[in-house]
Amino acid sequence: MESIATELEKVIEKYFQSLHSITEDDLSLKPSPVKWSKKEIIGHMVDSAQNNIRRFIMAQYEDKPGIIYNQDKWVAISGYQHYDSHDLIELWYFLNKHICHILKNTVPEMLKRECRTENVHSLDWLAIDYVKHLRHHLHQVLDLEPVPY
């Protein structure tokens, strides 16, 4: 998990300042009434971090915990469209720093412990997938070349 944590640290450090440089108008623009704004995508990444924190911890002491969430409802109920952008980006950053800390403290014998999402996955699979998911959304928010997910 150490290498995944290091990779995650590199990703969040690489994109942190770029997120702060996006204008408020660009962050808040909704491409359509049913599509998320960039601010809401950042909020979705916050929700993903929160749920994955639970997965990375609970699977180490509970047998295949089920941690599933409705991403659209989480984004809507959290009201990310009206969240202070600076605070939202800082929250995203520090939740991901916390994930790095958790991953670095995960002992190797825990890597194959499993968690139920829509499917059952090992902690190492979830950690790798988390970084891919994060990159995918960061590239969306920053208007970079799409990263397949």
C-alpha positions in Angstrom: 0.0 0.0 0.0 3.0 2.3 0.5 3.5 2.7 -3.3 -0.2 3.4 -3.8 -0.1 6.0 -1.0 2.9 7.6 -2.6 1.2 7.7 -6.0 -1.9 9.3 -4.4 0.3 11.9 -2.7 1.9 12.8 -6.0 -1.5 13.1 -7.6 -3.0 15.4 -5.0 0.2 17.6 -4.8 0.3 17.9 -8.6 -3.3 19.1 -9.0 -3.9 21.0 -5.7 -2.8 24.4 -6.9 -4.4 23.9 -10.3 -7.8 23.3 -8.6 -7.4 26.6 -6.7 -6.6 28.5 -9.9 -10.0 27.7 -11.5 -12.3 30.7 -11.5 -15.5 30.6 -9.5 -17.6 31.0 -12.7 -15.9 28.0 -14.3 -16.3 25.9 -11.1 -20.0 26.7 -10.8 -21.0 26.4 -14.4 -23.4 23.5 -14.9 -23.2 22.1 -18.5 -26.9 21.2 -18.2 -29.5 21.0 -15.4 -28.8 17.2 -15.0 -24.9 17.4 -15.2 -22.6 18.2 -12.4 -20.6 21.4 -12.3 -16.9 21.2 -11.7 -17.6 22.2 -8.1 -20.0 19.3 -7.8 -17.5 16.9 -9.3 -15.0 18.0 -6.6 -17.8 17.4 -4.1 -18.2 13.9 -5.5 -14.5 13.3 -5.1 -14.9 14.4 -1.4 -17.8 11.9 -1.0 -15.7 9.2 -2.7 -12.8 10.0 -0.3 -15.1 9.7 2.8 -16.6 6.4 1.7 -13.2 5.0 0.8 -11.8 6.0 4.2 -14.6 3.9 5.7 -13.8 1.0 3.4 -10.0 1.1 4.0 -10.6 1.1 7.8 -13.6 -1.1 8.3 -12.5 -3.9 6.1 -9.5 -4.4 8.4 -11.6 -5.3 11.3 -15.0 -6.3 9.9 -15.7 -9.2 7.5 -16.6 -7.8 4.1 -18.4 -4.6 5.2 -20.9 -3.3 2.7 -20.2 0.4 2.0 -22.2 1.6 -0.9 -23.5 5.1 -1.5 -25.8 6.9 -4.0 -23.4 9.5 -5.5 -26.1 11.7 -7.0 -28.0 11.9 -3.7 -24.8 12.6 -1.8 -23.8 15.5 -4.2 -27.4 17.0 -4.1 -27.9 16.7 -0.3 -24.4 18.1 0.4 -25.2 21.2 -1.7 -21.7 21.4 -3.2 -22.9 23.8 -5.8 -23.2 26.4 -3.0 -20.1 25.3 -1.0 -17.3 27.8 -0.6 -14.9 26.7 -3.4 -11.7 27.3 -1.4 -13.0 25.3 1.5 -14.2 22.5 -0.8 -10.8 22.1 -2.4 -9.1 22.2 1.0 -11.5 19.5 2.2 -10.7 17.4 -0.8 -7.0 17.8 -0.2 -7.0 16.9 3.5 -9.3 13.9 3.1 -6.9 12.6 0.5 -3.9 13.3 2.8 -5.7 11.3 5.4 -6.2 8.4 2.9 -2.5 8.4 2.2 -1.9 8.2 6.0 -4.3 5.2 6.3 -2.8 3.4 3.3 0.7 3.8 4.7 -0.4 2.3 8.0 -2.1 -0.7 6.4 0.0 -3.8 7.1 0.5 -6.1 4.1 -1.6 -8.9 5.6 -4.6 -6.7 5.3 -4.3 -6.0 1.6 -6.5 -9.0 0.6 -9.2 -8.2 3.1 -12.4 -7.5 1.3 -15.2 -4.9 1.2 -18.5 -5.0 -0.6 -19.3 -2.1 -2.9 -21.4 -3.0 -5.9 -19.1 -6.1 -6.0 -16.6 -7.5 -3.5 -13.1 -6.1 -3.8 -9.9 -6.4 -1.9 -8.4 -3.4 -0.2 -5.5 -3.3 -2.6 -7.9 -3.3 -5.6 -10.0 -0.6 -4.0 -6.9 1.6 -3.4 -5.7 1.3 -7.0 -9.2 1.9 -8.3 -9.5 5.0 -6.0 -6.4 6.6 -7.6 -7.7 5.9 -11.1 -11.1 7.3 -10.2 -9.5 10.4 -8.8 -7.3 11.0 -11.9 -10.4 10.6 -14.1 -12.3 13.3 -12.3 -9.3 15.6 -11.9 -8.8 15.5 -15.7 -12.5 16.4 -16.1 -12.4 19.3 -13.7 -9.1 20.7 -15.1 -10.1 20.2 -18.8 -7.2 17.9 -19.4 -6.9 15.0 -21.8 -9.5 12.4 -20.6 -8.2 9.5 -18.5 -10.2 6.3 -19.1 -11.9 4.9 -16.0 
